[in-house]
Amino acid sequence: MPISSYAQRIKDSLSIYCHKRVLSLLLLGFSAGLPLMLVFSTLSFWLREAGVDRTAIGYFSWIALVYGFKWAWSPLVDRMSLPILTKLLGRRRGWMLFAQTMLVLSIVGMSQSDPTLDIKTLTMFAFLVAFASATQDIAIDAFRIESASERMQAALAAAYQVGYRSAMIIATAGALTIAAWIEPNNATYSLASWQTAYLVMAGLMSIGILTTLFSSEPLVETKVADETEAQLKQQFSTRYPPIIAASLSWLYTASVLPFLDFFKRYGKSALLILLLISTYRISDIVMGVMANVFYVDMGFSKAEIATLSKVYGLIMTLVGAGAGGLLVARYGTMKILLLGAFLVATTNLLFAYQAVIGYNVTFLTLAISVDNFSGGVATAAFIAYLSSLTSTGYTATQYALLSSIMLIFPKFVAGFSGMYIDAYDYVSFFIGASIIGFPVLGLILLVQKYVPATHPPHRKSE
């Protein structure tokens, strides 16, 4: 094939990242990633500098658990219309704007709090930030899935990740830089410096608000769900007062139907799908828990770990996500899902070799770069796959549940990683982390063979 043809093919592939939906998800990803660190590591730094004891700071980290339970109120985002906002913007953008407005007010509330005088007020606003942030995640995920076809989902996910990771850097390094600029003396605690930093972060949420306002609402078919709710309301009205009948029919439609719909579409194959979802990330999650501990034990300094894992690692994750988006668009989700699982499992062997050779910056740079690139490809494909499993009308609920399932079993297994290393060694641990990833390849092949393609196409607004 002539060079010009290859160049044109590459150009055509890259053009997917110029789509306005992809650009919107880049900015919405920024809006989603910014609040997380403000209630996590950045807040911990502020509290410690203010003289709060480590035990209390540890308790503050529990606020982040809110993100793990977002599936509990995802049915509201799916089926509940917000006064005025839904009529003006649509259901998805209405919820996004509601959450973003709540975020701005809550972050401003944090900025006006003083942990040395009233830590309870700061706790309340931090919880509201986490809750609003998780709600925004639910709405943005539904917005992303319903905005484009399955082949574009990996590109949308890649753009979202770039924005998300960039915002996390701004919310950590950026916030600390602002605080240090206001009060350069590290030995002196300055409430004003942290208040200014958090006010700036609240202002940066305007990026998400403007993106929401200037984006178009995806057109989603909810006719089946609406008709079911109406039928149930009519049935319940024969036994209950109108307000109770309406509440029961809405609750059933919002909370029960999404799960019935999933199992109705996939039947017995649903169990195979759930098994794949719950194990797909097991290799990288089990390995990741002990990564920083391993670096320290191998003799790497904090500066080296920060540079290699946060700079090279971040860059290669984003490059991998971008490559994953292109590959899914060209070759389909399942093939790249298989490729990603293979890459993640095999790259753990690089860390087994690192454990053999010990301290070696050059090789660790290679290992982290390859591992994070592989993780980026796998994550982009996996998000596209999870997105393809949802139904229009139940997107928020189904995606919130599926994305929660993917972490439960791997996190449980990862809890035993330290005990395993103490009993054996790092070499066998990383080899084991690699081996447990290979059965996932068989699950993907089984899903390809036995799971019917019953997912209805998403309607696009553009």
N, C-alpha and C positions, 0 to 999 in steps of 0.2 A: 504494500500500500504506500502511495507517495507520502512524503513528509507533510505536505500541505493538507492531506486528508486527516492525518493524525492530529495535526494542529487544530483543524476545524472540529474534530471530535472532542478534543480536550476543551476547546472553547465552548462547545455546546454543553458539555458536562458541567463546567464551571458556571454557566449562565444561571443554573438553578439558584445560586446564592445571590443573584441580583433580583430575584423575585421580591416584590414588595411585602409579601407575607413573611418571607425569610427575614427581611430587614426589621419588620415589626417584632418578630420573635426575638431578635437580637436585643432590642431595647426592652422588651417585656422581661427577658431573662435578666437584664440588669436590675429591673425593678424587683424581681423575685429574689435575687441574690443579695441585695443590699441589707435587708433587715436581719438576716440570719446571724451574722457576726455581731450585730449590735446588741443581741441578747445572749451572745456566747463569749467568744474569746476577747473581744474589745471591751465588753462589759466587765469581764473578769479582771482585765488590766486596770480599768477605772476603779473598781471596788478595792483591789489590793493597794493601789496607790493612795486611796482614801483611808486606808488602815483597817478595812474589813478583814476579819480573820478567815483563814483558809476553809474552815468548816462551813461557814456561811456561804462563801463563794462556791463551794461544792454543791450546796443545796440550790443555789441559783441556776446551776447547769440543768436542773430538772425542768426548768421552764421550756427547754428545747424539746422535751418529750411531747409537747403539744403537736409537733409536726407528725409524730407517729400515730396520732389518733384522728387525723383529719378526715379519715373515711367516715367517722361517726356523724359528721354534719355535712358531708358531701351531698346527701340527698336534697338538702335545702337548696344548694347551688343548682342542682339539676331541675328541680320542680317548683321552686318558690320564686314568684315574681316580686321584685322590690318596687314599692310605690315610687312613681315618677321616673326613677332611673331605668327600669325595664322598658317603660313606654318610650322614653327618649332614645335609649341606646341599644336596647335588646337585652336579653337575659344574661349572656356571657359578659358583655362589656359593662352592663349595669352592676353586676357583682364585682367585676374587676375594679371599677371606679369606687364602689362602696368600700372595698377592702383597702384600696390605695389611700383614700381619704382618711380612713380609720388609722392607717399606718402613719400618715403625716402627723395627725393629732397626737397619737400615742408616742411617737419619737420626740415630738416637741415636749410632751409631758415628761418623758425621761430626761430631756435636757434641762428642765426646770426643777428637777428633783435634786436633793442633797443627801447622799447615802450616809453622811456622818450625823445628820439630824433626824431624818425620817426615811429609813430604808424600806418601810412598808409601802410608801407611795411609789418609790422607784420599782419595787417588786410588782405592784399592780400595773404600772405602765409597761413594764417589760413583758408581762404576761399578755397584755393587750396587743403589743407589737407581735409577739409570737402567734397569737390567735389570728390576727388580721393577716399576717404573712402567710400562714398555712391556708387561710381562706383564699387569698390571692393565688396561691399555687394551684388550688383546686380549679379555680375559674380559668386561669391561664392554660392549664393542661387541657381542659375541655375546649377552650377556644382554639388551641393549636391543633388538636385532633380533628375538630369539625371544620377546619379552614382549608384542608387540602387532602389530596389522595394519599394512599399508603406509601407510594413511592417517594413522595415529598416529605414524609414524616421524619426521616433520618436527617435530612437537610435542615428542617425546622428545629429538630432536637439539637443538632450541632450548633446552629446559630444561638439557640437558647442557652446552651452550655457556655459558649464564648461570653455572652452577656452576663450570665450568672457568675462565672469565675472572675470576670473582670470586676464585677460589683463587690465580690467578697474581698478582693485586694483593696479596693477603695475603702470598704468598711473597716478594714483592719489597718493596713499600712497607711492609708489616706487619713483615717481618723486620728491615728497616733501622731502622724506628721503635723496635723492641724493643732492638736493639743500641745505638742512640743514647740510649735511656732509661737503659740500664745504664752507658754511658760517654758522657756529653754532650760531652766534649772531642774534637773532630774531629782534633786534632793528635796524639792519643794512641791507640795500638793497644791494644785490650783483648781478649784471648782469651776471657775470661769472658762478655763481651757477646755475642759470636758463638755461643758454646756455649749460652747461654741462649736466644737466638733460634731456634737449630736444635732445641733441646729442646721449645720451644713448638710449632714446626712438627710435630714428631713426635707431640705430644699431639693436634694438630688432625686427625691421620689417624684418630682415634677416630670422627670423623663418618662416614667411609666404612665403618669396621668395624661400627658400630652399624646403619647402613643395610643392609649386607649381611646381618647377622644377622636383621633384622626384615622383610626383603623375602622374597617367595616365589619359589621356583625355577620358571622357565618350563618347561612340559612340551614336550619336543622329541621328534619322531619320528625315532629312529635305527635303526629296524628294518632298512631296506635296507642301511645301512652295516654293521650287526652281522652280518646274514646273509652279506653279501659277504666279510667278514673270516673268518667261520666256514668258508665254502666254500674260500677260498684256503688257510686253515690245513690243511684236509683234503687239498688237492691238494699242497701243499708237504711234508706229512708223509710222502708216499710217496718223497720224494727226500732229505729232510734230517731230522736229529734233531729231536725235538719242540720244544726251546727255539728252534732256528733257524727252524723252520717258523712258530712263533707270532710271532717277531720280524719275519720277512719279510711275513707276512700283515697284521700291524698296521701296519708301515711303508708298505706299498702302500695300505692303506685310508686311512691318515691323510694321506699326502703326495701320492699320485697320483690317487686317486678324486675328490677335490674339483675337480681341474682337468678330469678326464674328464667329470664330472657337468656342469660348466658348459658345455663344448663340446657335450655330448650334448643338453642341453636347448635350446641356441640354434643349434646347427649353424653354417652359414656366417655367420649373423647375429652370431655371437659376435665376429667381427672388427670389425664395424660398432660394436658396443657398446664394445669395447676402444678403438677410435679415438675415440669420443665421450668416454669416461672420461679418456683421455690428453690431451685438448685442451680439456675443458670450462672449466678454470680458467686457461687460457693468458693471457687478457687481463689479469686482475687480478694474476697472479703476475709477469708481465713488467713491468707498471707498478709493482708494489709494491717491487721490488728497488731502484728508483731514487727512491722517494718521499722518503725523508729527505734524500738528496743534493740533490734538487730544492728542498726547503724551505730548505735552507741556502743554496743558490745564489741563491734568490730574496730572501734577506736576512732570513728569519724567525729569531728568537732561539730558544735552547734551551727557554726557558720557554713561548714561544708554541707551539712544535712539540709539547712535552709536553702542554700543555693541550688543544690542538686534536685531536691524533691519539690521545692516550691517554684523554682524558675524553670529548670529543664523539664521537670515533671509536668508542670502546668502547660508549658508550651507544647510538649509532645502530646498531652491529652487533647488539647484543642486541635492540633494537627490531625491526630487520629480520628477525632469526632468529625472533622471536615472531610477526611478521606472516607469515613464510614458513610456519610451522607451521600457522597458522589457514587460510591459503590452500590449502595442500596437502590439509588435512583436508576442505575444502569443494569444491575444484575438481579434485583429483587431482594426482599427482606430475608427469606430463609437461607439463601446461600451465604449471605454476609453474616447472618446470625451464627451459622456453622463455622465460618472462618474466624469470627471474633472469639468464639468459645475455644477453638483450637489454639489461637494465638495466646490468649490469656493463660491457658493451662501450660503451654510449653515455655512461656517466658519466665515462669516461676523457677525453672531449672537454672536460669542465669543466676538467681540468688543462691541456689545451692552451690554453684561454683564459686560465687563470691565468698560464701562461708568457708570454702576450702582454701582460697588464696588469702583471705583476711583483708587487711587494709589495702585498698587499691582504688584511688580516686577515679582513674581513667576507666576501669572496668565498671565501677558503680555508676558512673555517668552513662555508660552504654546500657547497663541493665535497667536503670530507672527510665531512660529515654525509650527503650524498646517496650518495656512493660507498660508505661503510660500511653504510648501510641496504640498498643494492642487494646488497652482498656478503653480508649476513646472510640476505636472502631466497634468494639463489642457493645459499649453503652449506646452508641447511636443506633445500631441495629436492634438492640433489645428494646429501646424506647419505641422504635418504629413498630416492632412486633406487638408490644403491649397495646399500643394505640390501635392497631388493626383488629384487636379482639373486642373492642368496645362497640356498642350500638348507639346510633344517633338517638337522642332522647334520654339516654342513660349514661352518657359519656363520663360525666364528672364522678358519679358514684362508682361505676365499674373500674375506671382507671385508678381512682384513689385506693380501692380495695386491692387491685392487682399489684400496684406499686408497693403496697404494704406487705403483701404476701412474699414478694421477692426477697425481703430482708430477714424475715423471721427465722427460718431454718439456718441460713448461713451465719447469722449473728449468734445463734445458739451454739453451733459447732465451733465457731471462732472463740467462744469463751473458754474452751479447753486447750487453746493453742499454747499458752504459757506453761501449763502443766505438762504438755507433750514435750516441749523443748527441754524442760527441767529433767524429764525422765530419759530423754534420748539426746538429740543435738539439733543444731540448725540445719545441717545438711539433710538429714532424714525428714525434718519438718517441711522444708521447701520441696523436696521430692514428693512427699505425701500430699502437699497442697497442690502440686501439679497433677498427681494421679487422680485425685478425687474430682478433677475437672473433666476428665475424659469420658466418664459415663454420660455427661451432658450431651456429648456429640451423638451418642446413640439415641437419646431422647429426642433430639432435634430431627434425626432421620425418621424416627417413628411418627413424630408429629407430621412431618412432610408426607408420609405414606398413608396415615390413617385418619388424619383430621380433615374433614371436609371444609372447603372454602365457602363458608356460609355467611361471611361478614358482609353486610350491606354497604354499598359505597357511600362515602361521605358527600354531602352536597356542598358545593363551594360557593362562596359569596363573590368570588372574583374569577 
